[in-house]
Amino acid sequence: MTLMVAEQDRARLGHAERPPSIGVALVGLSLSMLLPSLGTSISNVGLPAVAQAFTGSFQQVQWVVLAYLLTITTLSVDVGRLGDITGRRRLLLIGIILFTAGLVLCGAAPTLWLLIAARVVQGLGAAIMMALTMAFVGEIVPKAKTGSAMGLLGTMSAIGTALGPSLGGVLIAGLGWRAIFLVTVPLGALTFLLAHRTLPVDGRRPKADRPGFDITGTVLLALTLATYALAMTIGRGHFGLLNVALLGAAVFGAGLFVRAEARAASPLIRLAIFRNPTLSAGLATSALVSTVMMTTLVVGPFYLSDSLGLDTAFIGLIMSAGPLVAAFTGVPAGRIVDRFGAEPMTIAGLAGMTAGSLMLAIMPATSGIAGYIAPIVVVTAGYALFQTANNTAVMKDIRPDQRGVTSGMLNLARNLGLITGASVMGAVFAFASATFDVTAAHLQAVATGMEITFAVATVLLVFALAIAIGSRAPAIRLSPPGNQL
């Protein structure tokens, strides 16, 4: 009788303390993925209004975007590792607070440079949110449903990217540029409440069992990534002596970082993890694919404007086709990955992207708008499938104490690809168009420039496809299991 009563008490207690459903937790994680993407896309459309409000030049106001992107790129791995050590839930809540506070500071900034400083605060919060959101999937979602969860997060990121320009335009027209920051403050508060209520509480470990935080490696990596990002962004695609010097400094910094990690007792990144072929291939292909996706955003507006003669409003509508396709295909892509496996679907996604990029390279300008949109739809649908499958393949078998840093490395690879695509592929387009001022180029020159640029993009995707196929070959274990992820 006593045993029966005890079991009934435990049942009642379990019911009272039953954690919120996985679905509610995924809503919080989805918002945590949407807000940083929206923070990037919605600010771009506000640059002209900001320049007018503060009488700033383009070179000055572009730092409203660059400060945000540089902060995310520089700190993604560092905050991921910090979450592994100190507790991911605790750090994610701090990140949401920083992001939301950054929004308030941006909306209230009295000067341009204080606005840029507020964007750094917002970028720090975004780096934490992006690095740790994927890491939580492994904690709250069954492994068999990982692909569906990754697809949902990819969909939310695409929605944030697609929604930014249109929402920002409406808000600026009606309420002014400050509204593009303040409007998402309530969403930040809601994200915090959902994360606080639904995410699993961090387990407590004795201090003696906690790995140390690699301060030297953290500083070296942050400086190296910041230097590389500046090398790729300063000059807007035109490389000068400063760009070359910064790139050389970044290469030197990378060497110092590798040497420091090899000697560190508790390194930020264990170099042995790159012996894992799935991880190495996933990071490399993610960087290459992101380079190509940024190419569509850099080249597309010039081609639609100068070669097809479309006005700005129509260009914006057509440019939203890609993110909308990604938004609608993300969740189905996740289900496909769960059904057929992450590795083969990674290859299928890359094959689709390669086909679409090749279509853009050979499609004549006489095919008009339809001839542009159709390949973009193919490229974007392939990207949605690749992104979901690749993230699932990398994250599904990661040790719990390495999920944060690995998620941060995936975000880092993506951001480095975006930065490289904006600079290097932009320079390729300018060179292929035979002019340093693309806005003044002849329509046939712009069409030729697009064809050559996407021919280069196709080569990059073929290389990514070869890496993905090669990673599926049986790998020789080069280190003991304890050194693997």
For each residue, the residues with C-beta under 8 A, 3 or more apart:
1: 4 5
2: 5 6
3: 6 7
4: 1 7 8
5: 1 2 8 9
6: 2 3 9 10
7: 3 4 10 11
8: 4 5 11 12
9: 5 6 12 13
10: 6 7 13 14
11: 7 8 14 15
12: 8 9 15 16
13: 9 10 16 17
14: 10 11 17 18
15: 11 12 18
16: 12 13
17: 13 14
18: 14 15
19: 198 200
20: 24 25 197 198
21: 24 25
22: 25 26 140 141
23: 26 27
24: 20 21 27 28 194 197 198
25: 20 21 22 28 29 136 140 194 198 199
26: 22 23 29 30 140 141 149 152
27: 23 24 30 31 194
28: 24 25 31 32 191 194 195 197 198 199
29: 25 26 32 33 133 136 137 153 195
30: 26 27 33 34 152 153 156
31: 27 28 34 35 156 187 190 191 194
32: 28 29 35 36 92 96 129 133 191 195
33: 29 30 36 37 129 130 133 153 156 157 160
34: 30 31 37 38 156 157 159 160 187
35: 31 32 38 39 99 126 129 160 184 187 188 191
36: 32 33 39 40 72 99 126 129 130 160
37: 33 34 40 41 156 157 158 159 160 161 164
38: 34 35 41 42 160 161 163 164 167 184
39: 35 36 42 43 68 99 103 122 126 160 184
40: 36 37 43 44 65 68 69 160 161 164
41: 37 38 44 45 160 161 162 163 164 165 168
42: 38 39 45 46 163 164 165 167 168 180 184
43: 39 40 46 47 64 65 68 119 164 168 180
44: 40 41 47 65 164 165 168
45: 41 42 164 165 168 169 172 180
46: 42 43 49 50 64 168 172 177 180
47: 43 44 50 51 58 61 62 64 65
48: 51 52
49: 46 52 53 172 176 177
50: 46 47 53 54 56 61 64 112 115 177
51: 47 48 54 55 56 57 58 60 61
52: 48 49 55
53: 49 50 177
54: 50 51 61 111 112 115
55: 51 52
56: 50 51 60 61 112
57: 51 60 61
58: 47 51 61 62
59: 62
60: 51 56 57 63 112
61: 47 50 51 54 56 57 58 64 112
62: 47 58 59 65 66
63: 60 66 67 116
64: 43 46 47 50 61 67 68 112 115 116 119
65: 40 43 44 47 62 68 69
66: 62 63 69 70 233
67: 63 64 70 71 116 117 119 120 123
68: 39 40 43 64 65 71 72 119 120 122 123 126
69: 40 65 66 72 73 123 229 415 418 419
70: 66 67 73 74 123 226 229 230 233
71: 67 68 74 75 119 120 123 124 126 127
72: 36 68 69 75 76 123 126 127 130 411 415
73: 69 70 76 225 226 229 412 415 416 419
74: 70 71 78 127 222 225 226 229
75: 71 72 78 79 123 124 127 128 222
76: 72 73 79 80 127 130 131 408 409 411 412 415
77: 80 81 131 221 268 269 405 408 409 412
78: 74 75 81 82 218 221 222 268 408
79: 75 76 82 83 91 95 124 127 128 131 132 404 408
80: 76 77 83 84 131 132 135 404 405 406 407 408 409 411
81: 77 78 84 85 213 214 218 268 269 404 405 408
82: 78 79 85 86 91 213 404
83: 79 80 86 87 88 91 92 128 131 132 135 404
84: 80 81 88 401 402 403 404 405
85: 81 82 210 211 213
86: 82 83 90 91 202
87: 83 90 91 202 203
88: 83 84 91 92 132 135 136 139 202 403 404
89: 92 93 195 199 200 201 202
90: 86 87 93 94 202
91: 79 82 83 86 87 88 94 95 128 132
92: 32 83 88 89 95 96 128 129 132 133 136 195 199
93: 89 90 96 97 192 195 196
94: 90 91 97 98 128
95: 79 91 92 98 99 124 125 126 127 128 129 132
96: 32 92 93 99 100 125 128 129 188 191 192 195
97: 93 94 100 101 125 192
98: 94 95 101 102 121 122 124 125 128
99: 35 36 39 95 96 102 103 122 125 126 128 129 188
100: 96 97 103 104 125 185 188 189 191 192
101: 97 98 104 105 121 125
102: 98 99 105 106 118 119 120 121 122 123 124 125
103: 39 99 100 106 107 122 181 182 184 185 188
104: 100 101 107 108 181 182 185
105: 101 102 108 109 114 117 118 121 122
106: 102 103 109 115 118 119 122 178 181
107: 103 104 178 179 181 182 185
108: 104 105 178
109: 105 106 112 114 115 118
110: 114
111: 54 114 115
112: 50 54 56 60 61 64 109 115 116
113: 116 117
114: 105 109 110 111 117 118
115: 50 54 64 106 109 111 112 118 119
116: 63 64 67 112 113 119 120
117: 67 105 113 114 120 121
118: 102 105 106 109 114 115 121 122
119: 43 64 67 68 71 102 106 115 116 122 123
120: 67 68 71 102 116 117 123 124
121: 98 101 102 105 117 118 124 125
122: 39 68 98 99 102 103 105 106 118 119 125 126
123: 67 68 69 70 71 72 75 102 119 120 126 127
124: 71 75 79 95 98 102 120 121 127 128
125: 95 96 97 98 99 100 101 102 121 122 128 129
126: 35 36 39 68 71 72 95 99 122 123 129 130
127: 71 72 74 75 76 79 95 123 124 130 131 411
128: 75 79 83 91 92 94 95 96 98 99 124 125 131 132
129: 32 33 35 36 92 95 96 99 125 126 132 133
130: 33 36 72 76 126 127 133 411
131: 76 77 79 80 83 127 128 134 135 404 407 408 411
132: 79 80 83 88 91 92 95 128 129 135 136 404 407
133: 29 32 33 92 129 130 136 137 153 407
134: 131 137 150 153 391 395 403 407 410 411
135: 80 83 88 131 132 138 139 395 403 404 406 407
136: 25 29 88 92 132 133 139 140 199
137: 29 133 134 140 141 146 149 150 153 395
138: 135 141 143 146 395 396 398 400 403
139: 88 135 136 200 400 403
140: 22 25 26 136 137 199 200
141: 22 26 137 138 145 146 148 149
142: 145 146
143: 138 146 396
144: 338
145: 141 142 148 149 338
146: 137 138 141 142 143 149 150 338 392 395 396
147: 150 151 333 334 335 336 337 338 342 388 389 392
148: 141 145 151 152 331 334 335 337 338
149: 26 137 141 145 146 152 153 334
150: 134 137 146 147 153 154 334 337 387 388 391 392 395
151: 147 148 154 155 330 331 332 333 334 335 337 384 388
152: 26 30 148 149 155 156 330 331 334
153: 29 30 33 133 134 137 149 150 156 157 330 391
154: 150 151 157 158 326 330 333 334 384 387 388 391
155: 151 152 158 159 326 327 328 330 331 384
156: 30 31 33 34 37 152 153 159 160 330
157: 33 34 37 153 154 160 161
158: 37 154 155 161 162 323 324 326 327 330 384
159: 34 37 155 156 162 163 323 327
160: 33 34 35 36 37 38 39 40 41 156 157 163 164
161: 37 38 40 41 157 158 164 323 326
162: 41 158 159 165 166 320 323 324 326 327
163: 38 41 42 159 160 166 167
164: 37 38 40 41 42 43 44 45 160 161 167 168
165: 41 42 44 45 162 168 169 316 319 320
166: 162 163 169 170 316 320
167: 38 42 163 164 170 171 180 183
168: 41 42 43 44 45 46 164 165 171 172 180
169: 45 165 166 172 173 316
170: 166 167 173 174
171: 167 168 174 175 176 179 180 183
172: 45 46 49 168 169 175 176 177 179 180
173: 169 170
174: 170 171 179
175: 171 172 178 179
176: 49 171 172 179
177: 46 49 50 53 172 180
178: 106 107 108 175 181 182
179: 107 171 172 174 175 176 182 183
180: 42 43 45 46 167 168 171 172 177 183
181: 103 104 106 107 178 184 185
182: 103 104 107 178 179 185
183: 167 171 179 180 186
184: 35 38 39 42 103 181 187 188
185: 100 103 104 107 181 182 188 189
186: 183 189 190
187: 31 34 35 184 190 191
188: 35 96 99 100 103 184 185 191 192
189: 100 185 186 192 193
190: 31 186 187 193 194
191: 28 31 32 35 96 100 187 188 194 195
192: 93 96 97 100 188 189 195 196
193: 189 190 196 197
194: 24 25 27 28 31 190 191 197 198
195: 28 29 32 89 92 93 96 191 192 198 199
196: 93 192 193 199
197: 20 24 28 193 194
198: 19 20 24 25 28 194 195
199: 25 28 89 92 136 140 195 196
200: 19 89 139 140
201: 89
202: 86 87 88 89 90
203: 87
204:
205: 209 210
206: 209 210
207: 210
208:
209: 205 206
210: 85 205 206 207
211: 85 266 401
212: 265 266
213: 81 82 85 218 266
214: 81 217 218 260 261 264 266 267 268
215: 218 219
216: 219 220 260 264
217: 214 220 221 257 260 261 264 267 268 269
218: 78 81 213 214 215 221 222 268
219: 215 216 222 223
220: 216 217 223 224 253 256 257 260
221: 77 78 217 218 224 225 257 268 269
222: 74 75 78 218 219 225 226
223: 219 220 226 227 253
224: 220 221 227 228 250 253 254 256 257
225: 73 74 221 222 228 229 250 412 416
226: 70 73 74 222 223 229 230
227: 223 224 230 231 246 247 249 250 253
228: 224 225 231 232 246 247 250 416 419
229: 69 70 73 74 225 226 232 233 416 419
230: 70 226 227 233 234 246
231: 227 228 234 243 244 246 247 249 250
232: 228 229 243 419 420 422 423 424
233: 66 70 229 230 236 419 422 423
234: 230 231 242 243 246
235: 238 239 240 242 243
236: 233 423 426
237: 422 423 424 426 427 430
238: 235 427 430 436
239: 235 243 244 427
240: 235 243 244
241: 244 245
242: 234 235 245 246
243: 231 232 234 235 239 240 246 247
244: 231 239 240 241 247 248
245: 241 242 248 249
246: 227 228 230 231 234 242 243 249 250
247: 227 228 231 243 244 250 251
248: 244 245 251 252
249: 227 231 245 246 252 253
250: 224 225 227 228 231 246 247 253 254
251: 247 248 254 255
252: 248 249 255 256
253: 220 223 224 227 249 250 256 257
254: 224 250 251 257 258
255: 251 252 258 259
256: 220 224 252 253 259 260
257: 217 220 221 224 253 254 260 261
258: 254 255 261 262 271
259: 255 256 262 263
260: 214 216 217 220 256 257 263 264 267
261: 214 217 257 258 264 267 268 269 270 271
262: 258 259 267 271
263: 259 260
264: 214 216 217 260 261 267 268
265: 212
266: 211 212 213 214
267: 214 217 260 261 262 264 270 271
268: 77 78 81 214 217 218 221 261 264 405
269: 77 81 217 221 261 273 405 409
270: 261 267 273 483
271: 258 261 262 267 274
272: 275 479 483 484
273: 269 270 276 279 402 406 483 484 485
274: 271 279 280
275: 272 280 475 478 479 483 484
276: 273 279 280 475 484 485
277: 280 281 470 471 473 475
278: 281 282 343 393 394 397 471
279: 273 274 276 282 283 394 406 485
280: 274 275 276 277 283 284 471
281: 277 278 284 285 467 468 470 471
282: 278 279 285 286 346 390 391 393 394 410 413 471
283: 279 280 286 287 394 409 410 413
284: 280 281 287 288 413 464 467
285: 281 282 288 289 346 350 386 390 464 467 468
286: 282 283 289 290 387 390 410 413 414 417
287: 283 284 290 291 413 414 416 417 420
288: 284 285 291 292 417 460 461 463 464 467
289: 285 286 292 293 350 353 383 386 387 417 461 464
290: 286 287 293 294 413 414 415 416 417 418 421
291: 287 288 294 295 417 418 420 421 424 425 457 460
292: 288 289 295 296 353 357 379 421 425 457 460 461
293: 289 290 296 297 379 383 417 418 421
294: 290 291 297 298 417 418 419 420 421 422 425
295: 291 292 298 299 421 425 429 453 454 457
296: 292 293 299 300 322 376 379
297: 293 294 300 301 319 422
298: 294 295 301 302 421 422 425 426 429
299: 295 296 302 303 425 426 429 449 450 453 454
300: 296 297 303 304 318 319 372 376
301: 297 298 304 305 315 319
302: 298 299 305 306 307 429 438 439 446 449 450
303: 299 300 306 307 308 372 446 447 450
304: 300 301 307 308 310 314 315 318 319 369 372
305: 301 302 308 309 310 312 315
306: 302 303 309 438 439 441 443 446
307: 302 303 304 365 443 444 446 447 450
308: 303 304 305 365 368 369 372
309: 305 306 443
310: 304 305 314 315 318 369
311: 314 315
312: 305 315 316
313: 316 317
314: 304 310 311 317 318
315: 301 304 305 310 311 312 318 319
316: 165 166 169 312 313 319 320
317: 313 314 320 321
318: 300 304 310 314 315 321 369 372 373
319: 165 297 300 301 304 315 316 322
320: 162 165 166 316 317 323 324
321: 317 318 324 325 373 376 377 380
322: 296 319 325 326 376 377 379 380
323: 158 159 161 162 320 326 327 380
324: 158 162 320 321 327 328
325: 321 322 328 329 376 377 380 381 384
326: 154 155 158 161 162 322 323 329 330 380 381 383 384
327: 155 158 159 162 323 324 330
328: 155 324 325 332
329: 325 326 332 333 380 381 384 385
330: 151 152 153 154 155 156 158 326 327 333 334 384 388
331: 148 151 152 155 334 335
332: 151 328 329 335 336
333: 147 151 154 329 330 336 337 345 349 384 385 387 388 389
334: 147 148 149 150 151 152 154 330 331 337 338 388 392
335: 147 148 151 331 332 338 339
336: 147 332 333 339 340 345 385
337: 147 148 150 151 333 334 340 341 342 345 385 388 389 392
338: 144 145 146 147 148 334 335
339: 335 336
340: 336 337 344 345
341: 337 344 345
342: 147 337 345 346 389 390 392 393 396
343: 278 346 347 389 393 468 471 472
344: 340 341 347 348
345: 333 336 337 340 341 342 348 349 385 386 388 389
346: 282 285 342 343 349 350 386 389 390 393 468
347: 343 344 350 351 465 468 469 472
348: 344 345 351 352 382 385 389
349: 333 345 346 352 353 382 383 384 385 386 387 388 389 390
350: 285 289 346 347 353 354 382 386 461 464 465 468
351: 347 348 354 355 382 465
352: 348 349 355 356 378 379 381 382 385 386
353: 289 292 349 350 356 357 378 379 382 383 386 461
354: 350 351 357 358 382 458 461 462 465
355: 351 352 358 359 378 382
356: 352 353 359 360 375 376 377 378 379 380 382
357: 292 353 354 360 361 375 379 454 457 458 461
358: 354 355 361 362 454 458
359: 355 356 362 363 374 375 378
360: 356 357 363 372 375 376 379 450 451 454 457
361: 357 358 451 452 454 455 457 458
362: 358 359 451
363: 359 360 367 371 372 375
364: 367 371
365: 307 308 368 371 443 444 447
366: 371
367: 363 364 370 371 372
368: 308 365 371 372
369: 304 308 310 318 372 373
370: 367 373 374
371: 363 364 365 366 367 368 374 375
372: 300 303 304 308 318 360 363 367 368 369 375 376
373: 318 321 369 370 376 377
374: 359 370 371 377 378
375: 356 357 359 360 363 371 372 378 379
376: 296 300 321 322 325 356 360 372 373 379 380
377: 321 322 325 356 373 374 380 381
378: 352 353 355 356 359 374 375 381 382
379: 292 293 296 322 352 353 356 357 360 375 376 382 383
380: 321 322 323 325 326 329 356 376 377 383 384
381: 325 326 329 352 377 378 384 385
382: 348 349 350 351 352 353 354 355 356 378 379 385 386
383: 289 293 326 349 353 379 380 386 387
384: 151 154 155 158 325 326 329 330 333 349 380 381 387 388
385: 329 333 336 337 345 348 349 352 381 382 388 389
386: 285 289 345 346 349 350 352 353 382 383 389 390
387: 150 154 286 289 333 349 383 384 390 391
388: 147 150 151 154 330 333 334 337 345 349 384 385 391 392
389: 147 333 337 342 343 345 346 348 349 385 386 392 393
390: 282 285 286 342 346 349 386 387 393 394
391: 134 150 153 154 282 387 388 394 395 410
392: 146 147 150 334 337 342 388 389 395 396
393: 278 282 342 343 346 389 390 396
394: 278 279 282 283 390 391 398 406 410
395: 134 135 137 138 146 150 391 392 398 403 406 407 410
396: 138 143 146 342 392 393
397: 278 485
398: 138 394 395 402 403 406 485
399: 402 403 485
400: 138 139 403
401: 84 211
402: 84 273 398 399 405 406 485
403: 84 88 134 135 138 139 395 398 399 400 406 407
404: 79 80 81 82 83 84 88 131 132 135 407 408
405: 77 80 81 84 268 269 402 408 409
406: 80 135 273 279 394 395 398 402 403 409 410 485
407: 80 131 132 133 134 135 395 403 404 410 411
408: 76 77 78 79 80 81 131 404 405 411 412
409: 76 77 80 269 283 405 406 412 413
410: 134 282 283 286 391 394 395 406 407 413 414
411: 72 76 80 127 130 131 134 407 408 414 415
412: 73 76 77 225 408 409 415 416
413: 282 283 284 286 287 290 409 410 416 417
414: 286 287 290 410 411 417 418
415: 69 72 73 76 290 411 412 418 419
416: 73 225 228 229 287 290 412 413 419 420
417: 286 287 288 289 290 291 293 294 413 414 420 421
418: 69 290 291 293 294 414 415 421 422
419: 69 73 228 229 232 233 294 415 416 422 423
420: 232 287 291 294 416 417 423 424 425
421: 290 291 292 293 294 295 298 417 418 424 425 426
422: 232 233 237 294 297 298 418 419 425 426
423: 232 233 236 237 419 420 426 427
424: 232 237 291 420 421 427 428
425: 291 292 294 295 298 299 420 421 422 428 429 453 456 457
426: 236 237 298 299 421 422 423 429 430
427: 237 238 239 423 424 430 431
428: 424 425 431 432 452 453 456
429: 295 298 299 302 425 426 432 433 438 449 450 452 453
430: 237 238 426 427 433 435 436 438 449
431: 427 428 434
432: 428 429 448 449 450 451 452 453
433: 429 430 438 441 445 446 448 449
434: 431 441 445 448 449
435: 430 438 440 441 445
436: 238 430
437: 440 441
438: 302 306 429 430 433 435 441 446 449
439: 302 306
440: 435 437
441: 306 433 434 435 437 438 445 446 449
442: 445 446
443: 306 307 309 365 446 447
444: 307 365 447 448
445: 433 434 435 441 442 448 449
446: 302 303 306 307 433 438 441 442 443 449 450
447: 303 307 365 443 444 450 451
448: 432 433 434 444 445 451 452
449: 299 302 429 430 432 433 434 438 441 445 446 452 453
450: 299 302 303 307 360 429 432 446 447 453 454
451: 360 361 362 432 447 448 454 455
452: 361 428 429 432 448 449 455 456
453: 295 299 425 428 429 432 449 450 456 457
454: 295 299 357 358 360 361 450 451 457 458
455: 361 451 452 458 459
456: 425 428 452 453 459 460
457: 291 292 295 357 360 361 425 453 454 460 461
458: 354 357 358 361 454 455 461 462
459: 455 456 462 463
460: 288 291 292 456 457 463 464
461: 288 289 292 350 353 354 357 457 458 464 465
462: 354 458 459 465 466
463: 288 459 460 466 467
464: 284 285 288 289 350 460 461 467 468
465: 347 350 351 354 461 462 468 469
466: 462 463 469 470
467: 281 284 285 288 463 464 470 471
468: 281 285 343 346 347 350 464 465 471 472
469: 347 465 466 472
470: 277 281 466 467 473
471: 277 278 280 281 282 343 467 468 475
472: 343 347 468 469
473: 277 470
474:
475: 275 276 277 471
476:
477: 481 484
478: 275
479: 272 275 483 484
480: 483 484
481: 477 484
482:
483: 270 272 273 275 479 480
484: 272 273 275 276 477 479 480 481
485: 273 276 279 397 398 399 402 406
